[in-house]
Amino acid sequence: MIDRSVEDVWKFSLDLANVPKWYTAIQEMRPTSAGPTGVGSTWEVIRKDKMVIPQKCVEYEPNRKFSFLITSGPAKGTTVSYSTEVIEGKTKFTVSADYKVGGFYRLLAPFLIRGQRKEGIASNENLKRIMESQVKVSA
């Protein structure tokens, strides 16, 4: 639970420039389509291990749910979703994934998925720490 409004968490977490600040494995997010983030928009994730992962937004419900599809590489077809909900004035931020792993990486899938889960937990903790360390602005 993050002690911030769902709007604040949504705005910060989905700003491509902010993702490397809270997601531990990401070095850079590079837009590859024009306009604001929404269904159909695309970008590349540059991981700290230098792997480039093209992604496409496939679901976008402001302040509620955001899903993207990995469009090429060993995890092509994987869908990752971020969802938010308000519980007792705080924001629950959840990340879920439907992993698809092909080729040689299929043999390593259990280890890769376990690593992704650990990254996700650490990243959610980073997001919470960053968001709660910011000064609240009253309306």
C-alpha positions, 0 to 999 in steps of 0.5 A: 500500500502506498500512502499517496492518491491513486492519481499521484501513483498513476501519474508518476509510475507511468511516466516513461521518464520516471520508470528507471527511477523506481524499476530496478532493472531498467536503465531507460525507456525510449518512446517509439511512437508519437503522442501520449501513452495509450492503447497502441503506443510503443516504446523500447525498454533498455535494461541495465544488462543492455537488453532492448525490449520493444513493448506496446500498450494493449490496455489503458484505463486511467488510474486503474489499469495499464497493460503492455505486450512484449513484441519481440525477443525471447519473451515475445507475447508476454503481457504485463499489467499494472493495476491500482485501487484505493483502499482506505485512502491509500493506493494498492499498486499491483503488477501481474504478468502472463509470461510467454518464453520461447526458444532456448529460454523456455528451458530457463523459464522457471529461473527467469520468472523467479528473477522477474518476480524478485525484480518486481517486488524490489521495484514496488518497494522502490515505488512506495519509498519514492512516492511516500518521500515526496511532499504531499500537496493538499487540494 
